[in-house]
Amino acid sequence: MTAAAQAHVFDVDTANFEAEVLRASLTTPVLIDFWATWCGPCKTLGPMLEKLAAEYNGAFRLAKVDVDKNQELAAMFGIRSIPTVMLVRDGQLVDGFAGALPEGQLREFLSRYVQPAEDAPAQEEPESMAWEDPAQAINRLQQEIAAQPDHAELKLDLALALMRNGQAEAAEAELDALPANLATDARAVRLRSQLDLARALDGAPALAELRQRVQADPADWAARDLLGVRLLLEDDPAAGLEQFLTILEKARDWNEGQAKKRLLAAFATLEDAELVGRYRRRMASLLF
């Protein structure tokens, strides 16, 4: 662990939990990492969380809970698998997830609640580009890439414009060609999730037919799953998320836990922070 991370990362047990997590979260959000020495995915997730704690420079603190040494704490939070991460703010559990998410999705998760302490102010979009439609953006970006072929950020912008223009295959090709440092960018993660969801609809029935199937058989999980994807991508995201939550509540293990995977993918595609936060909390209440 780097010196920068050490300032914001600490171990937690039953003795210091109330003071260092619950009371401390009244002023600074606390991210709790439930882990164990034998857990392979924990060895991937832990260093990424520590890196982000250093980068955020005190905007949140990272509390490490070894579940083998602190079984009482793990039981209190209903931990069923590790790694599991919980966010505590104002003395309350507000969100969480299980599993080792990639860095881009970790950033996406954190961005809902905290911002790096030294974040530079966001630059306003130039007025000349504010009205640009996807086709115009594609043409402009292709010209800029031809003039600046080593500017990889432009290629990510092109992939996003292609997706907005309905050119999913071309967008995926640009995405696959991105250098490693951009592949985990929050925008790239969001685009990858959009592509995965769109791919699920290849050959899928129309919206009306899926509605009829679910109405006829509420336990037709395959139809409900596809209905959720269609609603999500066809401008009714809340209704789509409701379908996935229903599957998670009634048939959590259906298709190897696909409802949870759909929800995580959906959260990565949506830019409505309030909507995502609300449904993350509902998912967390079902899982934890």
Summary of the structure (lengths in Angstrom):
residues: 288
radius of gyration: 20.8
end to end distance: 28.9
largest distance: 60.9
contacts: 874
relative contact order: 0.09
helix: 59%
strand: 10%
